[in-house]
């Protein structure tokens, strides 16, 4: 029965050499397109059309037994979350998508088709003797070179102890190679008439369609896969999240047969050197994943959602995109699958090659170099337009006369490639699938341009000083040596610089210049939202417009420079690409699902690390790499399969629709923990975020969790010793006020005298929140410090937080405060004294700040400004205003950046930063979560 999923939710590569691309494409077309019948995927009966198969499966004599009908399907990411948090959410699915056409075998089931399966019914770990020997063999192959394995097996240690069944590295590797695998690598040597190469040109590849089938049927992904395009509305606003929630998925589905399932192809490619010598070796791998998988799964290299399919590209998914094919999903249900190309993740140079345009033209719009600094969104450079230009040139110039054809192509801003790989891939258009990519287009653009503009305007020494003296927070990078001396930084370091650069340059740069930088940082932050709405997209567009409105200040400051001096233009290719971000989000979903962070990591794991384990010979190092990669994949797959099979567990990962808080994205660990909890230790990979909501102290609304260690840093301090050790002269007075106020408001009274009591104190606590974007996701906890004065920190090392306090009108209001002490009253064991509720939980002594300016008062920063609050005693002496509050009154950790003025005080260091200044900016760019909170919730 063909059942629609009503409740649920890569010809790959860049361009291949013209000759190869043409002939492979023709061969595939001849092989697959000339068929006159369809086979039922369930019973192999012949039918004239897909519609006839649907009628057959829906008939009373269906070949599909009713007991196999599915009961539930995975929930798309946009619809997950607690009922209360999604109460204003509505959704609908594409009505003619995601049907299922029978029952087949998922990836783990297919492992039982291995020729040695009959032996594994007796010994699951065959050819190894048992599980222990398998673990030893896997450890050796994963961690030692072949020479080291041989040395290990020849140790005298084995003379008096049992040896493993394998006696040499060759036998061990043969056994590993005998493990079940599905998509073997192939190596083809290529020769071109008239073009000689130092080394043979090798095409190293594997069947991309088979790799897609493997991903699509992997039961590990069962709870994180979406089969149907859908529209999600929250609070009356359309949400754009993963690909299946965006416009393109719905539009393509409209053109597919009834019941078809999209398996959107996402490619990633880049070139990387594997040696550092001049003229060293390079690799250019091509990776593939599918857009059905949740973006948070695709963004983790450890979760196997990306696979390497070539070290040179080859086209073969185009037939499935045009005619479809049957493919089992993780739950064994057969689906009628189409494979449109929806994204190719790459940097700008590679994008221009893929789009076959010259370097002075945009790969996705009709803009050319003279237009790059405009604030205009130019029309898309469609694949149809590019192919038409190539056709017109080909009528005048022979495409195989490379020099003449390239010269003619450059006249119309083309590169000279006349057979781009996407030309016959249905629905593929480079103006769409060359997605706006955050890492290169935003983060590296920031490092190459805005950061340099800031260096020129503020001055390198002053800029370094402003970063060096910032308060050190746990979990936040501190640039001890500044930010201008490092030539080679990672994308993570560039992101960390963005977090504080806006507030840091205030006072040292003209206000309009600061406005331009702030607008770009806002744009970059908004572009990284995991979920977008029309409002957030409009804010992103407005931020870019603001930059263009203030960019003249960059020219006025003579901050934009080149080799020949000051530049007065903004002919920056990546700046032009920013104009396309909104359209990309609306068509394909959030941009972070296409970030090159993933492919950059894969270059390390699939090229550089693999190369280090080869013999490093130029002639065959790539072949050695693919053998190592193939063994890694086989071992990882077999290890999980054998774990379930040996314990008699099902090979189908059951769909869990109950509402869960997410603390881990290790899918294998989640599956094993549910089915075989005692075996969770055997699964490697990222461990869960510690969930303090389970055992920690919770706020009254249960939205914030706090954690204190069971052992305090000081077990029994008196009030007097606290005042001395922590330099808190009004601690006793503040605690007395707290007790009196709470006694009146709650009616609870105590005979305990805090002046003579003892206290347990801690130097830090942890604060944990749910994600501001996705309420079901638990964020890693943040450490809040409250260390007493010491030699390293003469005034203490204390962080700042946002707290809820009762205002004069009785309403709750937010205030910024610095945590100076974390404490709890301690009652002697022999005492029968009972503390009131408000003294039985951890308390904080804090020192207050008050707001002196709102974001509209400083439009160049768009940040709140706070000042320390002081009191005056009866002798006219000023002291900091402090108070005692409950730990659970804290709502957020916040970062304060001093208002440095035109120059940083030379007496200030990172250890005295928060103590030496009185006026600060409340940094809304401290992290993405803080930015979202301050821009949407905080008032």
N, C-alpha and C positions, 0 to 999 in steps of 0.2 A: 504494500500500500504506500503510495507516495504521500507522505504526511508533511504539511508545512509546519515550520517551527514557529508557531504563533505566540510562543511565550518566551522566546529567546532573544535572544538577540539576533635566472629569470631571463627564454631569451633574456637574457640578462644583460649585461655588460655595456661598457662604453662602445666605442666603435672597433670592429675587427677590421683587419686588412681587407680591402675591397674584394679581392679575389676569393678569399676564404668565406667571407660573409655571404657573398652571392651564391656560391656553390652549396654551402650548408643549407641555406634557406631553400634553394630549389630542391635539394634532396629530401628535406623534411616535407615539403609540399607534395612531392610525388608520392611519398610513402603514406601520408595520412589523409589527404583530402579526397582521394578518389575511392570512396566507399559508398555502397548503395544500401546498406542496412545498418541497424544498431543492435547491439547485444544487450539483453537485460542484465544488469550487473548482479542480479540475484540468482537467476536460473540459466543465464546464457542463451535464452531464446532469441531468435532473430525478429526484428521489427523494423518497419520502414522509416520510423521517425521517433523522436524523443516523446512526442505527444502520444504515440501509440504505446510506448513503454508505460507512460503514466496511466493510461486507460487500463493496460494489463495489470499493473500493480494495484489499481483501485477496484478491480473486478472481484466478483465473489469467489472466483477460482484463483485468486492471487497466489503467487509462489512464496509470498512472505508470510510466515506464521504470525498470528495475532499476538502470541505471547512475547514477540520480539518488539512490539511497539514501544517507543520511548515514552517515559513518564514525565521527564523534566529536562530542561536545557539550561546551559550556562546563562547567567544574567550579564548583559553588557555593562561595562564599567560605569557609564553615565547613570545607571539605574541602581547601582549598589549603594548601600548606606542604610542607616537606621530609618525606621518609618517616620519618626518625628522630623528628622533632618531632611527628608525628601517629601514631606507632606504636600508641598506646593509644586511637585514635579509631575508632569504628564508626558506621555510618550506614545508613539505609534511606530509600527514596523512596516516595511515594504510588504504588501500583501501577497506578492507572488515570488517570494524568495525563500531559499533555505529549505526546500522540501527534502525528504529523505526517501531513498529508493531501494531499501533493503538492508541486509546485514552482511558485513564482511569481516575482515580481520584488521585490527589496529596494528601499530608498529610492534608492540610486544608479542602479539599473536604470531606475527610473521617470523619472529625469531624461532618459532617452533618448526618452521619449514626447513631449517638448517639440516644438512645431511647427517649431522652427528646428534640430532635430537633424540634418537632412540637410545643413545648412550647417556644422554643427560636425564632421561627418565629414571636412570639408576644412580648416576652421579651428576648432580646439577652443574658442578663446576668442571666437568670434562672439557679439555684434556688434563686439567690439573687434578691432583689426588683428592683435594678437599678444599673447603673454604679458606683455611689458613694458608695453604700453598698458593691458592689463587691471589690472596692478598699480598703475599711475598712477591710473586711474579709481577703483579701490577705495580707494586712499589718500585721494584728494580727498573722496570721499563720506563716509568714516569720520571724517575729521579736520577738515574745513572746513565752514562754513555755506554756504548757497547763494550768498549775496552774495560770500563770500570765493572761492568757486569761479569765479564770473564775473570777479572782479578778477584772479585768477591767469591765466585764459585770455586776458585782454586785455593782459598784460604785454608790453612792447616786446621782451623777451627772445625772444619767438616771431617777431619780424619777420625775424630772420636765421637762424632755426633751424626745423626741421620742426615743424609743429603736430600735436597729436593729432587723430585722426579726428573726435572730438566737438568742436564749436566753441562750445558754450554749456553752461551748467549744466542747462538744460532738456533738451537732447539727451542729455547724460550720464545724467541721472536717468531718462529714457525708456529708455535702454539697460539700466540697472540693473533697472528694472521689468520689462523683457522677459526677464530671466533666469528659469530654471525655478523655480516655486514651487508648492506643493500646497494650502495651507490659507489661502485669502484671508480678509482681514478684512471684516466686514460692519457697516454702521452703520444703525441703525433709530431713528427718532424716536418717542418714546412720549408720549402725552397721556392724562391721567386726568380724567374728568369731575368738576368740583367742586374740583380741586386745581390752582392756578395756580403756575407757576414763573417765576423771573426769566429763566432760560435754558432752552431745550428740554432735556428729559431724553433723553439718547441712550443707546441700548444698543449698545455696541461689542463685537463678539464674533466668534468663529469656531468652526467645527465641532470640538468637543472630541474626538469619536471619530476624526476624520481626523488630529488632532494626535497622538493615541495611536498610531494606525497608523504615523505617521511616526517616532515614538520607537521603537516596537517593531521596525521594519524597518531601522533605521539601522545599517549595517555597522560603524560606529565602535565600537558597544557589543558587538560579537559575542563578545568574550572576557569580558564582565562582565555577563552576563544569565543569569538562572535561570528555568527553565520548570516545575520540579516542586517541590511541597512536600516537605520532607525532615526527618528527625530526626537530629541529630548527638549522639553521646555520647562524651565524653572522660574517661578515668579513672573511668568509672562515673557521671559527672555529665552530665545533659542540658545542652546548650549552646543559648542563645538569642542569635542574631545578627541577621541580616536577616529581613525579614518571612517569607520562605519557610521559615525554620527554626522558626517559632513555631506555636502551637496553632491560631490562627484560619485560617491558610492550609490546614491539613489538614482542619479542620472544614468549611470552605466547599467544598473539593474533594470531600468525601464527598457533597455535594448536587448536584454538577454531572454532566453526562452522561459516559459513558466516553470517555476520551481528551481531555477538555477541558483547556485551558490557562488558568490564571488570569492576568489582567493587572490586578493590584490598583491601583486609582486612589488617588493621594495628591494632595490639593489643598492649596494654601496661599494665604492672603489676608490683607490688612491695608490699612489706610487710612494715607495719608501726605500731608502738605502739600508742595506743590512751590513755594510762595512763602511768605515769612516775614511778610508784612504781615497786619494784622488783617483778618479776613474773606477771607483769601487762598484760592487755588485748591487743591483737593485731588484726589487720584486714589485709586481703590480697585480695584487690579488683582486678578485671580484667576490663579493659576499652577497648573500641573499637571505631574506626572511619574508614572512607573509603578514599582511596588514590585519588578518583576523585576530592575531595575538594581541593582548593588551599592550599598550605602549610601555607601561612600566616593566613588563616582562622583556620586551625588545630592547630596553635601555640598559639591561644588566648582562655583561659579557659572560658571567658565570652560569647563566640559565640556558645556554645552548639554543637560543632562539634565532641566532644568526649562524649560517653555514658558509664555509668557503666552497665555491663551485668552480673556480678557475684561477689560474695564474696568468692566463690570457683569456679573453672572453670568447664565447661561442653562443650562437643564437639557437634556441630550440623550444621556447615556451610559446611561440607565436601561434602554433596550431591549436594548442589548448585554449588560448585566448579567443580564437575565432570560432572553433567548433565545440569546445568543451571536452571533458572526459569525466569518467566516474572515479570517485576517490573516497575511501573510508575516512571518517573523522575519528577523534580519539575514543569515542564511545562505540565504535564499530559500525556506525550507520553510514550507508553509502549516500554520497551527494553528487549531484551533477555540477561539476566545477568548471569555472572559467577563470583564466589567469591574466587579467589586464595589468599592464605596467602602470603603477600609480606614483612611484617615487624612485629617483636615483640619487642617492646621497653622495655628494662629492664636493670638492673645493671649487673655487671659481675657475682656475685654469682648466681643470678637467671638464667642468660644465661647458666651457666654450668649445672644447673639442667634441663633446657629445652633441652639442647643438650645431656643430659644424660652422661656427661663426668665427670671425677674426677677433683678435684681442681687444680691438677698439670698439667692439659692439657688445651689447648686452645679450646674454644667451636666452633670456626669457621675454624681453620686450624689444620694441623697435628702436630703442634709444641707442645712440652712438656716443662716442667720447665727449663731444661738445654738449651733450644733453645730461651727462652724468650728475652735474651739480644742480639740476633743476628740481623743483618741487612738484614735478608733473609725473603722473603715471601714464606712460606711453602704451600704445596698443600692444597686445601680446605678439611675440614672434612665433607664430604657429608653425607646426611641422609642415602643414600644407603649403604655406608661403615659402619656406626654405626649399622644399622639394621642387616647387615650381621654378624658383630661381636656378636650381641645379639643372633642371630640365632645359631651361632656356639657354644656359651656358653650354650644355652638352650638345645642343644642335649646332653650335658654332665651333666648339673645341673638343677634340677627343679627350674624354676623361682619363684615359690611360697615358696621355702625354702630360705627365704630372706637372712639369714646370709651367707649361702654357696654360693648363687648366687652373692651376693655383693662382697664377697671375690674373686671369679673368675673374676668378672667384673673389679675390680680394677687392676688386673694383666695386663689388656689391656687398662687401663686409662678410664674405664667407671664407672658410679656411681652405677649401679645395678638396675636402672629402666628399665623394659623390654617392656613396652608399652607406649612409648612417644606419646603425643597427636597428633603429626604431622605425624605419621607413615603412615596413609592412607588418608592424605590430598593431593590431586593431586597438583603437581608443588611445593609443600612445601619442602624446604631443609634448615636445620638450618644454614648451611654455608652461606646462602643468607638472610633469613629473620631475623636472629639475627644480625641486622644492627650495624655498627660502630656508637656508640652513643656518642655524644659530651660531655654532662654534666659529665658523670662518667668517660669516657675513656680519656677525655682531661682536663676538668676543675678540677675535683677531683684528677686526676692523678697529675696535676700540684701542687695542695695543699699538696698532700701526699709525693711527691718526689722532683721535682725541687725547690720548695719553701724551703724545709728543707735543700737541698744542699746549697742554697744561705745563709741560716741562719748560717750554719756551716762554710762557707768560709768567709763571710763578718763579721760575728759576730752579735748577736742579737741587741746589743745596737747601733752599727753603722748603721745597716739596719733600725731600728726604726727611728733613727735620720734623715736619708735621706728621709724617707717618711713623717716625721712630718714637715720638713721645706719646703716642696714643696709648690709652689704658689697655693693659693686656687682659683679655677675656679668654676663659677656657673654651676651646672649640673654635676660636677665631684666629686666623693667621695674623701674626704680628711681624711687621717688616723691620727687623732689628737694624738692618743696614740701609733702610730706605728702599725706594722703588726705581731709581734711575740708573743704578750701576749695573743691573743685570741685563745683558743683551738677549739671552735666551730664557724666556719664561714660559711656563705651561699655561694652558687655558684656565686652569683652576686658580693660578696666581693672578691672572688678569681679572677673573671674576672677583677675587678678594679685594683687589685694588678698587674696583667699582663700588664696593660696599661703603667706602668712606671718603672717596675722592671729592664728592660734591661739597660736603660740609667742611672738608679739610682745606679747600682752596678759598673759602669765603674770607674776604678781607684782603687777600693777596692778589686777587684778579678782579678786573672790572665787573660790575654786576651783570651787564649784558653778556659778557663772556661766560660767567658762571651759569647764566640762564641757558646758554647753548649747550654746555656740558650736561647740566641737569636734565634738559629735555632729551638728550641722547640716552642717558642712563635710564630715564623713565621708559623710553621706547624699548630699550633692551630688556628691562625687567618685565614689562608688559608682554613682550614677544615670547617670553619663557613661561607664561601661564599654562598650566596643564589643561585648563578648561577655559574657553572663551565664551563671551556673550556679545551681542551687538554693542552693549555699553562699553565693554572692555576693548573691543576692536576700535570703537570710536575714540576712546582715550588714547590708544596706541597711535592712531592716525594723527590725532591732535598733537601728541608729543613730537612726532616727526615734523609736523607743520611748525611747531614752536621753534624747533632747531633751525629750520630754514629761515624763520623770521628773525632769529638772533645771530645767524652765522656770520653776518658782516662784522660782528665784534671780534671774531677770530682773525679776520683780515686786518682790522684796525690794530689789533695787538701784534701784528706781524708774526703770528704764531705758526702759520702754515708755511713750511719751508721745504725746499727741494735742494738738489745738488747745486743749482745756480742761484740760490738765495730765496727771497720771499716769493711766495706764490699768491696770486690773487684770484684763483679759480678753485672750484671743488670738483674737478674731473676725476672722481674716485669711483671706480666701477661698483664697489660694494655699497657705496652710498645710494646708487641708483637702485640696487636690488631691494633696499628697504621699502621702496614704494609698493612692492608686490606682496608684502607680508599679509595684508588684510585679505586679499583675494585667495592666497594660498590657504589660509586658515578656513575660509568659507568653503573652499573646494575640497580640501584634504584633511582638515582637522588641525589640532594644535601642532605647533612647529617643533616642539621638543621631541616628538616621536620620530622626527627625521634628523635629529642632531648628529653631527659627525663625531661626537664624543665616542659613540659606539664603534665606528669603523676605525678611529684612531687607536682605540684599545685593541681591536682585533688585529691591527697591523703589528702590534707588539707580540700578541700571543700566537698569531698564525704566520709570522714572518721572522721577526728578530729573535724571539726565543727559540723558534724551531731551527733557525740557521745556526745558532750556537751549538746545537746538538748534532749537526752534520759534520762531514769531513771538510767542509768549506772549500770544496773544489768547484771552480767556476763551471766546469762542464756539466755537473749533475746535481748541484746542491738543491735545485728546485724539486727534482724527483725525490731526493731524500726527505725533503720537507713534507711532501704529500704522503709519503709512507708513514712518517712519524704522526702526522695529523690523522691519518686513517686509523692507526692503532689507538690513538687517544680516544677517538669517537667510538670505536668498537668496544674498548674497555669500559668506558663510562656507561654505554648502553647495556652491555652484558652484566655489569655489576649490579645495576638496579633491577634488571630482569631476574637475575639469579636470586637476589634477595627475596623478591616476591614469590618466585616459583618454588624455592626451597622451603618456604614457610607455608606453602599451600594457599597463598593469598590470591585474590582475583587480579587479573591483568587489566582490568578496566577501572579507571579512576572515577569513582562515583561523583556525580554532580552534587555539590553542597550549596543549597540556596539559602540556608539560614544566615542571618545577619551577623557577620563577624567583624571585629576590629582587626585591621591589618597591621602586623608587626614584622612580617617577613615576606620576602619575595623569592625565597628558595622553594620552588615548587616541589622538587623531589622530597625535601625535608617535610613539607606540609603533608604530602601524600603518605609518606612513611609514618609520620607522627599520628595520623588518623587510623591507619590500618595496622601498623606494627610499631606501637609506641616504644617498645623495649629496644627496637633496632635503630632509633633515631640517631644514635651516636655514630652509626656506620655511614651516614650521609655527609659528604663534605660540601663545602660551599659557605655562602654567607649565613650567619646565624641570625636569629630574630632580634629585633630591637627589644630591649628589656621593657616590659609593659608594667609601669608603676601604677597603672589604674587597677591592677589586680590586688596588690598588697600595700600600696602606698597610702599616704594621707590624701584625701580628696577634698576639693573645694565644695562649697555648698551646692553649686549647680552641677557638680561632677564633671566639669569641663577641663579641670586642671588637676594634675596629680603631682604630689611632692614625695621626695624620698630623702630620708636621713639615715645615716648608718646606725646600726644598733649600738655601736660603741661610740660615745661622744669623745670629742678631742680633750675635753676637760670634764672630769666626773663630778666635781663638787667645788664650785667657786662661790664665795660669798659675794654679796652685793658690793661690798667695799673693794674686794680684789678685782671684780669685774670693772669697776670704775677706774681702777689703777691700770690694769693690764690692757684694757681696750681704750683707755683715754676717753671715757664717757662720763663726764662730770655730773650730768643730770640724769643718769640711769635710774637711780632710786626714785627721784621725783616723777619721771615719766612712767615708771611701772606703777607707782601709787595712783597716778591719774587714771591709768588704764583700769586698775582694779576698781576704783571708785565708780568710774563711768559704767563698767559692765555690771557691777553689783546693782546699780540703780536700774539699768535697762533690763536686766534678766531676773532680778529678784533673788539671785543666788549670792550668799554672803559667806565669808570665810574668817576663821580665827587665825589663819596662818599669817605671820608677820614677815613680809618679804625683806625687811631690813636685816633680819637675823637668820633668814633662811639660806639654803644652798641651791645652787643651780648647775644643771648640766649644760654645757655649751658645745657647739659645733662650729667648725670653720667654713663649712659649705653645705649646701643642699642642692638637690636636683629638682628641676621643674620640667614637667612634660605636658605637652598640649596635643590636641588633634590638629591635623592639617587645616589651614584656613581655606584651602581649595576643595579638599575631599575629606569630609568629616569622619569617615570610617578609617582613615589612615592615621596611625599614631606616629608622631614625629619622635626622633631621638631626643632624649632629655638634655637639658642644658644645665650646666653647673653654675650656681650663684655663689660667689666667694664672699666671705666676711672674716678675713684674717686680721688678727690684732697687729699693732705696730711691731716692727722688727728691724733688724739692720738693713735688710734688702728693701723693706717698705716702711720707712720711718713713720708714716702716718696711717699705716694699715693698707691692706689690699682688699677693697670692698667694691662689689658690683652694684649696678643700679637696676631697679625694677619699676614696673607700673603696678600700683595697688588700688584697690577700691576702698574708699573711706566714705563715711557718712558726712554729707555737707551740712551747712547751718540749717537748711530747710528739711533735713532728714532724708534727702535723696542721696543715693550713692553717686559718687563722682570719682574720677580717676586722678591720681597724683603720681608724680615721679618721686622716687625716694632712693636713697643709698642704704643698703643693708649693712649695718655696723656690727650686729651681734645676733646670733641664733641661739636661743636658750629655752630651757624648760625647768620650772621649779622641781626640786627634788625633796620628797618627804622621806624621813628616816623609816626604815623597815619596822622598827618597834613602835612607831607612832600610829595612833588610831585616827589621826587627822585626815579628813577627806577634802580634796581640793574641789572647787567649783569647776564646772565644765570648761569655762573659758581659760582656766589655768592648767588644764589637764593635757592640752595639746601644745605643740611647739609654738613659740612666740618669736617675734623679731623686734629688735630695737633698730629704728630707722631714723635717718635724717632727711628732712623734706626739701624738695624744690617746689617752686611755684612758677606757673606759666606767665611769661611777660610779653610774648608776641605769638600770634598765630601764623599759619602759613601765608596768609594774604598780606601780612605786614612785611614779609621778606620774600617777595615773589621769585627772586632769583634762586632761592633755595626751596621754597614751598615746604618748610619745616617749622615745627614748633620750637620756640626758644624758652628755656627755663633758667631760673636763677636759684641759687641756694637761699633758703629761708633762714633768717636770723632772728634771734630774740635779744632783748636788752635787759640785763638784770638791774637790781636796785642801785647798783654802783655805776650804772651807765656803761657797763662792759658788754660787748656784743658776743653772743655765742650762737652756735648752730641750733636751729629748732629741731628737736628730736621727739620721738614718741614710740610707744609700744603698740604693735598690732599683731594679730594672729597670722601665722604662716599662710593660712589659706586665703588671706586677703590679697595675696600676690596674684596677678593675672598674667603678666608677661615679663620676660627679661628684656631690657632695653639698653641701647648704647647711647652714651652722651659723648659728643665731640666738642671740645672747648671752642669758644669763639676767640680764636688766636689773634685776630686783628691783622695788621699788615705784616707783623713779624712775630715769630714764636719767642716767648720769654726764655732767655738762655738758662735760667735757673731751673726750668721745668724738665722733668724726665718722665718716662713711662710709669715710674713708680709713684710720682707725685702729681700726675696729670689731672686727676679728678679732684685733688686737694688744693692745687695751686691756683685754679681758676674758679670764678663764681658763676659765670654765665656760659651756658652750653646750648648746643643744638641737639634736639631729640632726633637722632638719625633714623629716618624712615627707610633708608636703603641698607640697613644692617644685614638683612637677608630677605629672600623673596617672601617668606611668610610675614615678616614684619611690614614689608612694603604693602602687601595686600591688606593687612589689618589697618594700618594707618590711613590708607587711601579709601577704605570702604566702611570701616566700623568705628574707628576712633574719632571722637569729637571732644 
